[in-house]
């Protein structure tokens, strides 16, 4: 057992270094005929894939690339030290040498590598062990999700489906359209054999179900025009309807229920970053990286927050004052829960969160803070018990509404958007004559800091024109290369078969 687990872990090496050391022998096959015979052995393999997926899509990678490149947020250099190197993303001035781009690339391809190894060895085991086909499909769905992220962020990425790469022939770029088709086919095949959420028990928590795969496929289809040049609005609606008609998910009464410490009870969360909701989950760091260190006193946290990531005023002001989602942010003078001012024990001065005016020399108290996930008193470093949310049922509903609107069914689309929006107001404030711009703005509010917004802006043709007070000027139309990120320069240097994205 120990030998087999170590062999599984070898798959990490290919993509944790990605294409940077292709002369090594990177993989050996598991003794697959002697493994994956029990549920525990299967769970061991699956847990590695899910953990890798969770870690790849945690805040440091996906948050920065999807949120900190928009008017949602920023990470300034603090006058009290730290947070250097994040600012090019706010200014749309990133290069192929950014460490965060490299980390994201390698983390996503690490998941691909983990899945490739598991798939190959489970396919061998399936020759003698019955019932592995749904599990193999599940791992393929995880791999497809990672490729969806890679396709969205980088475009024509290498398409690798084997555990062992020939160092004399490293992988080449695959067209974005072909990557799209691969993801589509993998998810369609998985949907045929994955169980419905309604047919699994609590032990299946956090794993891909049929409806999860349909939701991810809808995410692929809604962006099809960006990825392939051909819109697939009707196909997106079909997948959304499949999820809706399954009755496997429903909106929670309050959006906050999806982000509580024990959010495994959510009826809305469809894809989350944990397989074991009782454990501290690495990567759930909305609070720890955004809240001011003094907020440790307010929430009784075991570890002090780091006070880095911040919300821009432009985004904060998008919310109506009566919108309950505005309570996910902390601005201005800060208080204890009982109303007492939050004073710095060293100075006696009340913490007051002020606007960011200088991206490269911001006071420690500059910036509105994100407080979407319920602060966990047991937080340890970057680990908390809240399960990180990748996909919610609300997104399925709003994807359907957007596609309906784009295909001329405006009234039906408005009804769906208003139904999702209603829970966020004590006195409802429905749209009366909803526009496509209203849908984008509602997505901005509903999925704030859920790693959607850059993708949404690109789909709506507004990413290059998105501005804020720290970046007041829109990008020139000729800066269309910014619609995808560059391949990390270290990968280009080490793999002669990779071609850099144009403009970089």
C-alpha positions in Angstrom: 0.0 0.0 0.0 2.8 2.4 0.9 4.6 1.7 -2.3 1.5 2.2 -4.4 0.7 5.6 -2.7 4.2 6.7 -3.4 3.9 5.7 -7.0 0.7 7.7 -7.3 2.5 10.7 -5.9 5.1 10.4 -8.7 2.5 11.8 -11.0 2.8 15.1 -9.3 6.4 15.6 -10.5 5.5 16.0 -14.2 3.3 19.0 -13.8 4.6 20.4 -10.5 7.7 21.2 -12.6 5.5 21.2 -15.7 7.8 21.1 -18.8 10.9 22.3 -17.0 12.8 19.1 -16.7 11.9 16.8 -19.5 15.1 14.7 -19.3 13.9 12.9 -16.2 11.9 9.7 -16.2 8.8 11.1 -14.6 6.5 8.1 -14.1 6.4 4.4 -13.4 3.2 2.5 -13.6 1.4 1.4 -10.4 1.0 -2.3 -9.8 -2.6 -1.5 -10.9 -3.7 -5.1 -11.0 -3.0 -5.2 -7.3 -4.5 -1.8 -6.5 -7.9 -0.2 -6.7 -9.6 -3.3 -5.5 -11.2 -1.8 -2.4 -13.2 1.3 -1.8 -10.4 2.7 0.5 -7.9 2.3 -2.3 -10.2 4.0 -4.8 -10.8 6.8 -2.3 -7.0 7.3 -1.8 -6.6 7.8 -5.5 -9.6 10.1 -5.8 -8.5 12.2 -2.8 -5.2 13.0 -4.5 -7.0 14.3 -7.6 -9.5 16.4 -5.7 -6.9 17.8 -3.4 -4.8 18.8 -6.4 -7.9 20.4 -8.1 -8.7 22.3 -4.9 -5.1 23.5 -4.4 -4.8 24.6 -8.1 -7.9 26.8 -7.8 -7.3 28.4 -4.5 -7.1 32.1 -3.9 -3.4 32.8 -4.7 -3.7 31.6 -8.3 -7.2 31.9 -9.6 -8.3 34.9 -7.4 -5.5 37.1 -8.7 -5.9 36.2 -12.3 -9.7 36.4 -12.3 -10.5 39.1 -9.8 -7.5 41.3 -9.2 -7.3 42.1 -12.9 -10.7 43.8 -12.8 -12.3 46.6 -10.8 -13.3 44.1 -8.1 -10.1 44.2 -6.2 -6.4 44.8 -5.9 -3.3 43.9 -3.7 -1.3 47.0 -2.9 2.2 47.1 -1.6 1.7 47.8 2.1 3.7 50.4 4.0 4.2 47.9 6.7 5.8 45.5 4.3 4.9 42.7 1.9 2.7 42.1 -1.1 5.2 43.1 -3.7 4.7 41.7 -7.2 0.9 41.6 -7.4 0.5 45.1 -8.8 1.1 44.4 -12.5 -2.2 42.5 -12.6 -4.1 45.5 -11.3 -2.5 47.7 -14.0 -2.8 45.1 -16.8 1.0 45.2 -17.2 1.8 41.5 -16.5 4.6 39.7 -18.4 5.5 36.0 -19.0 7.8 36.2 -16.0 5.1 36.8 -13.3 5.5 34.2 -10.6 1.7 34.0 -10.1 1.2 33.0 -13.7 3.9 30.3 -13.4 2.3 29.0 -10.2 -1.2 28.9 -11.7 0.0 27.1 -14.8 2.0 24.5 -12.8 -0.8 23.9 -10.3 -3.4 23.2 -13.0 -1.1 21.0 -14.9 -0.2 19.2 -11.7 -3.9 18.2 -11.5 -3.8 17.1 -15.1 -0.8 14.9 -14.3 -2.4 13.4 -11.2 -5.5 12.6 -13.2 -3.6 11.1 -16.1 -1.7 8.7 -13.8 -4.9 7.7 -12.0 -6.8 7.2 -15.3 -4.1 5.0 -16.8 -3.7 2.8 -13.7 -7.5 2.5 -13.1 -8.0 1.5 -16.7 -5.4 -1.3 -16.1 -7.1 -2.3 -12.8 -10.6 -2.3 -14.5 -9.6 -5.3 -16.6 -9.8 -7.4 -13.4 -11.8 -5.2 -11.1 -15.4 -4.5 -12.1 -17.2 -1.2 -11.5 -14.3 1.2 -12.0 -15.8 2.9 -15.1 -17.8 5.6 -13.1 -14.7 6.3 -11.1 -12.5 6.7 -14.2 -15.2 9.1 -15.6 -15.1 11.0 -12.4 -11.3 11.5 -12.7 -11.7 12.5 -16.3 -14.3 15.2 -15.2 -11.7 16.6 -12.7 -9.1 16.7 -15.5 -11.7 18.4 -17.8 -12.3 21.0 -15.2 -8.6 21.8 -15.0 -8.4 22.0 -18.7 -11.4 24.4 -18.7 -9.4 26.7 -16.4 -6.3 26.4 -18.6 -8.3 27.0 -21.8 -9.9 30.0 -20.3 -6.7 31.6 -18.9 -4.1 30.6 -21.5 -5.9 29.5 -24.7 -3.9 27.0 -26.9 -2.4 25.0 -24.1 -0.7 21.6 -24.5 -3.2 18.8 -24.4 -1.6 15.9 -22.5 -3.5 12.8 -21.7 -0.7 10.3 -20.8 1.2 9.9 -17.6 4.6 9.4 -19.3 5.9 12.1 -21.6 8.7 11.3 -24.1 11.4 13.8 -23.2 12.6 13.8 -26.9 9.1 15.0 -28.0 7.7 17.4 -25.4 4.1 18.6 -25.8 3.1 21.2 -28.3 0.4 23.9 -28.3 -3.1 22.6 -29.0 -5.5 24.9 -30.6 -8.0 26.4 -28.2 -10.9 25.0 -30.3 -9.4 21.5 -30.0 -9.0 21.9 -26.2 -12.6 23.0 -26.1 -13.7 19.9 -28.0 -11.7 17.6 -25.7 -13.3 19.1 -22.6 -16.7 18.9 -24.1 -16.3 15.2 -25.0 -14.8 14.3 -21.7 -17.7 15.9 -19.8 -20.4 14.4 -22.1 -18.9 10.9 -21.5 -18.7 11.5 -17.8 -22.4 12.6 -17.6 -23.5 9.3 -19.1 -22.1 7.3 -16.2 -21.8 9.6 -13.2 -24.5 9.2 -10.5 -27.0 11.9 -9.8 -26.6 13.8 -6.6 -30.0 12.5 -5.5 -28.7 8.9 -5.7 -25.6 9.3 -3.5 -25.2 9.5 0.3 -23.3 11.9 2.5 -20.0 10.0 2.0 -20.0 11.1 -1.7 -19.9 14.8 -0.5 -17.6 17.0 -2.6 -17.3 14.6 -5.6 -18.5 15.1 -9.2 -22.0 14.1 -9.9 -23.9 14.1 -13.1 -25.3 17.5 -12.3 -21.9 18.9 -11.4 -20.5 17.8 -14.8 -23.6 19.3 -16.5 -22.9 22.6 -14.7 -19.3 22.6 -15.7 -20.3 21.8 -19.3 -22.7 24.8 -19.2 -19.7 27.0 -18.1 -17.8 25.7 -21.2 -20.7 26.3 -23.6 -21.5 29.8 -22.3 -18.0 30.9 -23.3 -17.9 28.9 -26.5 -17.8 32.0 -28.7 -14.7 33.2 -26.9 -13.0 29.9 -27.1 -14.0 28.7 -30.6 -15.6 31.7 -32.4 -19.0 29.9 -32.5 -21.7 30.7 -29.9 -23.4 27.8 -28.2 -26.1 29.5 -26.2 -28.8 26.8 -26.8 -26.4 24.1 -25.7 -25.7 26.0 -22.5 -29.4 26.3 -21.8 -29.8 22.5 -22.4 -27.2 21.7 -19.7 -28.7 24.3 -17.3 -32.1 22.8 -17.8 -30.7 19.3 -17.1 -29.5 20.5 -13.7 -32.6 22.5 -13.0 -35.0 19.6 -13.9 -33.0 17.1 -11.8 -34.2 19.0 -8.7 -30.9 18.0 -7.1 -30.1 21.6 -6.1 -31.9 24.7 -4.9 -31.2 28.2 -3.9 -30.4 28.7 -0.2 -32.7 31.1 1.6 -29.6 33.3 2.2 -26.6 33.5 0.0 -24.5 33.6 3.2 -25.4 29.9 3.9 -23.1 28.9 1.1 -20.0 30.3 2.8 -20.5 29.4 6.5 -18.0 27.4 8.4 -20.1 24.3 8.0 -21.2 25.0 4.5 -21.5 21.4 3.6 -25.2 21.8 4.4 -25.7 24.1 1.4 -28.3 23.0 -1.1 -26.7 25.3 -3.7 -23.0 24.5 -3.8 -22.3 22.2 -6.7 -18.5 22.0 -6.9 -16.5 22.7 -3.8 -12.8 22.4 -2.8 -12.9 19.6 -0.3 -13.8 15.9 0.0 -13.8 16.0 3.8 -15.8 18.9 5.2 -14.6 18.2 8.8 -11.0 19.1 8.1 -9.3 22.4 7.8 -9.2 23.1 4.1 -6.1 24.7 2.7 -6.8 27.5 0.3 -10.0 28.9 1.8 -8.5 32.2 2.6 -11.0 34.9 1.8 -10.7 36.1 5.4 -7.1 35.3 6.3 -5.6 37.2 3.4 -8.0 40.1 3.4 -9.1 41.0 6.9 -6.9 43.3 8.9 -4.8 41.6 11.6 -6.9 43.4 14.2 -9.9 41.5 13.0 -8.4 38.6 14.9 -9.9 40.2 18.0 -13.4 40.6 16.5 -13.7 37.0 15.4 -11.6 35.2 18.0 -9.3 33.8 15.3 -6.5 31.4 16.2 -4.3 33.1 13.6 -4.1 36.8 12.7 -5.2 37.7 9.2 -2.6 39.0 6.8 -4.4 42.2 5.5 -3.4 42.1 1.8 -6.2 41.6 -0.7 -8.7 44.5 -0.9 -11.9 45.5 -2.6 -11.9 48.5 -4.8 -14.4 51.3 -4.1 -15.8 51.0 -7.6 -17.0 47.4 -6.9 -18.2 48.2 -3.4 -20.3 51.0 -4.7 -22.0 48.8 -7.2 -24.1 47.3 -4.4 -27.3 49.1 -3.2 -27.1 49.9 0.5 -30.0 47.6 1.1 -28.4 44.7 -0.8 -27.5 42.1 1.9 -24.5 41.1 -0.3 -22.9 44.4 0.7 -22.4 43.0 4.2 -19.7 40.7 2.7 -17.4 43.7 2.8 -15.9 45.7 5.7 -15.4 49.4 5.1 -14.8 52.5 7.3 -14.6 52.4 11.1 -14.5 48.9 12.5 -16.3 47.5 15.6 -16.6 44.4 17.7 -19.8 42.4 17.3 -21.3 44.1 20.3 -20.8 47.6 18.8 -17.6 48.6 20.7 -15.0 50.3 18.5 -12.2 48.0 17.4 -9.1 49.7 19.0 -5.5 48.9 18.3 -4.2 47.6 21.7 -0.8 49.3 21.0 -2.1 52.7 20.0 -5.7 52.9 21.3 -6.7 54.1 17.8 -9.9 52.7 16.2 -9.3 50.7 13.0 -10.6 52.7 10.1 -10.5 51.1 6.6 -9.8 53.9 4.1 -9.7 54.0 0.3 -6.5 52.9 -1.5 -4.9 55.9 -3.2 -1.4 54.6 -3.8 -0.9 51.1 -5.2 2.8 51.0 -4.3 2.7 52.5 -0.8 -0.6 51.9 0.9 -1.1 52.2 4.6 -1.9 49.0 6.5 -5.5 50.1 7.0 -6.1 51.0 3.3 -8.7 49.0 1.4 -12.1 47.6 1.9 -11.9 44.0 3.1 -13.5 40.8 1.9 -15.5 38.9 4.5 -17.6 36.6 2.3 -16.6 33.3 4.0 -17.6 33.2 7.7 -14.5 33.7 9.8 -13.5 30.4 11.4 -12.1 30.7 14.9 -10.0 27.6 14.3 -8.3 29.0 11.3 -4.6 28.0 11.2 -2.5 30.0 8.8 -4.3 29.6 5.5 -6.5 26.7 6.5 -10.2 26.9 7.6 -13.1 24.6 7.8 -15.3 26.4 5.2 -15.3 24.4 1.9 -14.2 26.6 -1.0 -16.9 27.1 -3.5 -16.2 26.7 -7.3 -19.7 26.4 -8.7 -23.1 27.3 -7.3 -26.6 26.5 -8.5 -27.2 30.3 -8.7 -24.6 30.4 -11.5 -26.6 27.7 -13.4 -29.7 29.9 -13.2 -27.9 33.1 -14.2 -26.1 31.3 -17.1 -29.5 30.1 -18.4 -30.9 33.6 -18.0 -28.1 35.2 -19.9 -28.4 32.7 -22.8 -32.1 33.2 -22.9 -31.6 37.0 -23.1 -29.0 36.6 -25.9 -31.5 34.5 -27.9 -34.4 36.9 -27.6 -36.3 35.5 -24.6 -35.9 38.6 -22.5 -39.0 38.2 -20.3 -38.1 34.7 -19.2 -34.5 35.8 -18.5 -35.7 38.7 -16.4 -37.9 36.4 -14.3 -34.9 34.1 -13.5 -32.6 36.9 -12.6 -35.1 38.5 -10.3 -35.8 35.2 -8.6 -32.1 34.8 -7.8 -31.8 38.5 -6.9 -34.8 38.6 -4.6 -33.2 36.8 -1.6 -30.7 39.6 -1.3 -33.2 42.3 -0.3 -35.7 42.5 2.5 -37.8 44.6 0.3 -37.4 43.2 -3.3 -35.9 45.4 -5.9 -36.5 43.5 -9.2 -35.4 44.6 -12.6 -38.3 46.0 -14.6 -36.7 46.4 -18.0 -33.6 44.3 -17.7 -30.7 44.8 -20.1 -27.7 42.6 -20.9 -25.6 45.0 -19.0 -27.8 44.4 -16.0 -27.1 40.7 -16.2 -23.3 41.4 -16.2 -23.6 43.7 -13.2 -25.8 41.2 -11.3 -23.2 38.5 -12.0 -20.6 40.9 -10.7 -22.5 41.3 -7.4 -23.7 37.7 -7.0 -20.3 36.0 -7.7 -18.0 38.6 -6.3 -14.7 37.1 -5.5 -15.7 33.6 -6.7 -13.2 33.7 -9.6 -15.7 34.4 -12.4 -15.5 38.1 -13.2 -12.5 38.3 -15.7 -14.2 35.5 -17.7 -17.5 37.3 -17.6 -16.0 40.6 -18.7 -14.3 39.0 -21.7 -17.5 37.2 -22.7 -19.4 40.6 -22.6 -16.6 42.3 -24.5 -15.7 44.6 -21.6 -12.4 43.4 -20.2 -10.2 45.8 -22.0 -12.5 48.8 -21.2 -12.8 47.8 -17.5 -11.2 50.6 -15.4 -11.0 52.0 -11.9 -9.3 54.8 -10.0 -6.0 52.9 -9.8 -6.2 52.2 -13.6 -8.2 55.0 -15.0 -7.5 54.4 -18.7 -8.9 51.5 -20.7 -6.6 49.2 -22.6 -6.1 50.0 -26.3 -8.1 47.8 -28.7 -4.7 46.6 -29.9 -4.0 45.1 -26.5 -6.3 42.2 -27.3 -3.4 39.9 -26.3 -4.4 40.6 -22.7 -7.5 38.5 -23.2 -5.3 35.4 -22.5 -2.4 35.2 -20.2 1.1 34.4 -21.5 2.6 31.0 -21.1 5.2 31.2 -18.3 8.5 32.1 -19.7 10.2 29.3 -17.8 8.1 26.8 -19.7 8.9 28.4 -23.1 12.6 28.3 -22.2 12.5 24.6 -21.3 10.2 23.3 -24.0 11.2 24.2 -27.6 7.8 22.9 -28.8 5.8 25.5 -27.0 4.9 28.7 -28.8 4.2 31.9 -26.8 0.8 33.5 -27.1 0.9 36.5 -29.5 1.6 39.9 -28.0 4.0 38.6 -25.3 
